[in-house]
Amino acid sequence: MAKKKGKQTTKKDKRRGGIRREERRFVPQASTSPALVRTLGALAALLLGAGLWGYFYAQSFAEDEKLKPVPSYLIAAGAVIMGITIWVGTSSESPIRVGDPGISVEKGDLRRMPWWAVEKITFDADAMALVVTGKDESGVDWTFKISLKSHPEGVGWVLKEALDRIPRRVDIPDETLDKMPAASEHAGQKLALEPLQVVGKRDANTGKIISYEPDARVCPRCERVYYKRSVPKKCKCGNSLVHLRPSDADDDPSDADEETDDEASSERIAAASSKKVAAAEGAAES
């Protein structure tokens, strides 16, 4: 029984066009020098420690009226410097995610741009940031930037994934790409994702709504969704989809290019009109 179940899972994974979906989460880095942040943090800790020690244990501060407020000043100064350390040590940039579903930005809610919806990826030398242009999952036009200073590892992974999946959409000179950070295998936080929900999505060719999950075929590179009878030999991203096509697609053209409901209705109306015209002509001749 276990062997049979494993075969069914493998077949389903093959039909869906992938094995396991995942993405990486990147938290922004502060643009301030790390040495400065460490120095401020050490100074704040020193002042807070000295102030607390003087307030609770140093008898000389308690007995001398002139020195008595000194511990309070030390604690206040340490707290202020600690706040400055936190402020300069963090970034206002939003976390990003990069992986199988596309590129996502965590700004309140998670907003995602699938790979198939990416129109162009360029590099703004003045802002030192990647500029991603396309549409989000709901089809709304969207352009956002990924700062190289705040997301050096994220930029490296965005470029790696984009060059692997949608190389024609990357409009960056080779000399600029050579200067970009490499995509480290240990960068970011790996997140496992649920399988792609295909029910309710539209076929990339015909626009037909997928109402039954086994009827869907997904491009493993850009995650475009196709109806099983309209899968092309090659996806728009350039990936071969021959292994996702039905076995009789080459023998039966109607399976490869299935008619939509509107087209079928139009043909039926045209056929009925032709029959009426022929009947009228026959009656006239008789």
N, C-alpha and C positions, 0 to 999 in steps of 0.2 A: 504493500500500500504506500509506503514512504517513497519507494522508487517511482511509482506512478505519479504521485503528487509532485515530485521534483521535475519530472518531464513536463507536466502541465505548466509549472511555473516558468520553466525555460522557454516554452513555446509562447507564453504570454509576453514575457520580456522581449522576445525577438519581435513579436508583432507590434508592441508598443514602441520599438525602436531604441531601447536603451536598457541598462541594467539597474543602476542606482543613481538617483539624482542627489547632488550635493552642491553646496556653495561655501564660500569663505567670507567671513565677516571681518572688516578692518576698522579699527577704532582710530580716529585722527590723532596725529602726533602734534605736539606744540612746536611752533616755529622758533621758540626761544632756545638759546643754547642750553643743553642739559647740564653743563658745568655751573651755569648761573643758577639754575633751579636747585641743584644740589647744595650750592653755597648758601642760598637764601633759606632753604629748608634746615640746614645745619645750624645757622645762626638763630633761627626761630626756636628750634628745639633747645639750644643753649640758653637763650633768654628765659624761656618758659621754665626750664629746669632750675635755673638759678633763682628766679623769682619765687617759685614754689618752695624751694629749700629755705630761702631767706624768710618767707612768710611763716613757715611752720616750725623751723628748727633753729634758726640763727637768733641767739639771745641778744646779740649786740644791736640788731635792728629793732628788737622789741623794747629795749631799755633806753635807747637814744631817740628822742623825739624828732631829731633832724633826719635820722636814717630810717625811721619807721615806715614812711611811704615808699621807700626805694623798691621793696619787693613788688608792690602793686604796679609801679612804673615798669619794672622788668616784665611782669606778666602781660601788661597791656601792650608793650612794645613787641613781645614775642608773638602775641595773638595777631597784631597788625601785620607783622612780617610773614606769619604763616598764611594769612589771607592773601597777601601779595604773591606768595609762592604758588598757591593753588591757582590763582588767576593767570599768572604767566606760564604756569606749567601745563595748562589745559588749552584746548583749541575750540573755537566756535564752529568748526566744520562738523558736518553730520557723518556718522558712520556709514559705510557703504558695504554692499555685498556683491560678490562676483561669483558666478557659477553657471550651472546648467540652465536655470530659468532666464538668465540675462544679467543686467546690471541694476542694482537696487540702491535707493537712498533712504536712510532712516531719518526722516524729518517729521516727527510726530508719528504719523502712520507710515507704513512701508509702501513706497512707490517704486514700481518695477518697470523697466524697459526690456522686453524680450529681445533676444538676438535678431529675430526675423524683423523686428520693428525698428532696428537701428538703421538710420539713413547715412550717417557720416560720423567719423571720429577724427578730430583734428587736434592740433596742439597750439595753444595760445602762448607764444613766447613771452609776451609782456606780462601776462598773469601767471606764467609758469604752471599751466594747468591743461588737462585734457578737456576738450569740449565735445560732448556727446549729444548728437541731434537725432531725433526720431519721434516715436510715439510710445506712450505708456500702454499698459494692458487694456485700458478702456478705449484706446484709439485717439486720445487727446495729444496734440502736438506738445513736445517737451524738449527743452534744451537745458542741460546742466553741466557744471564744471567740476572736475576732480583735481584738487590742488596737489601739485607735486611735492610741496613742502609738508603738507599735512598728511598726505596719503602716498608716500613713496612706494611702499609695498603694494598698496592697492592699485596704483597706476601700472606697476609691473605686471600684475595679474590681469588687469583689464586688457592691456595690450596683448598679452600672451593668449588669452581666451579669444579675443577678437581676431587675431591673426590666424588662429586655428579654425575658427568657425565662419567668420565673415571677412576674409582678407580684403575683398574689394571695397569694403566700406571704410577701411583705415586709410585716411588721406594724410599721411605723415611721411616726410622725406626719410630715406634710409639713414642719412647722417644724423638725423634727430633721434630716430629709433635706436641707433647704436649707443646713444648717451643716456637712454632711459634705464631705470633700475631693472634688474633681472627679477624674475618671478621665483622667489625662494619656495621650496617645497614645505617649509615649516612656517611660512608667513600666514598670519591671520588665524581665525578660529574656524575650523571645519564644522559645518552644520549639515546634518542629514535631512533630506526633504521627502515629503510624501510624493507618491506618483502623480504625474500631471493629470489634472482633472479635464478630460476631453469632452465630456457630455455638455452640450450647450455651446460649444465652440463651432466656428464655421470652417468648412473645407476651404483651403487656400486657393483652390482652382475654381470651384463652382459657387462657393458661398453657401453651400448646403449645410444646414445645422446638423451636427452630430447628435443624435438622440439615443444611440445605443453604443456603449463603450467598445465592444468588440469590432465595431465598424470603423474605428479610428485607427489611423496610422500616423506616427509621429516621427519627424526627421530627428535623428539623434544629435545632429549638429546645431541646428537653430530652433528646434522644437516647433516648427510649423506643423499644423494638423491637417491631415488629408482624409477624405473618405476613402475606404478601401478600394473602391472601383475607379477612383480618379487619381491614384498615385502616379505621378510622372516617373520616368526613368531617372531623372535628375532633379533635385530640389533647386529652388531659386538661389539658394546659398552655394550651389555647386556640388553638394553631396550626392552620391549615388544612392538611389532608393530602389534599385532593382530587387533587392532582397525583401522589400516590403510590398511589392506588387503581387497581385493574385497570380496563381500559376497559369491561368487561362487568359491572361491579359493580352498576350501576343496573338493568340488564336482568335479571340473574340473582341473586335474593336469596340463593341458596345459596352463591354465591361470596363475597358480602360477609360472611355469618355462617356460616362453615364449621363443621360439627359436629365435636366432639371424639370421640376413640375411645370414651370411656365413654358419651357420649350416644348414639352410633350403636349401641353394643352393647345399651343399655337398650331402644332402640326395636325392635331386632330381636327381643329376648326378648319384649317386649310383643306384637309382631305374631304371633310363633309361638304365644304363649299364646292369643291371640284365635282363631287358626285351629283350635287344639285344642278350644276351647270350642264353636266353631261346628260342628265335626265331631261332637262328642259330642251336641249338641242335635239334629243331623240324624239321627244313628243312633237316638236315643230316639224321635223322631217316626215313623221308619220301623218 
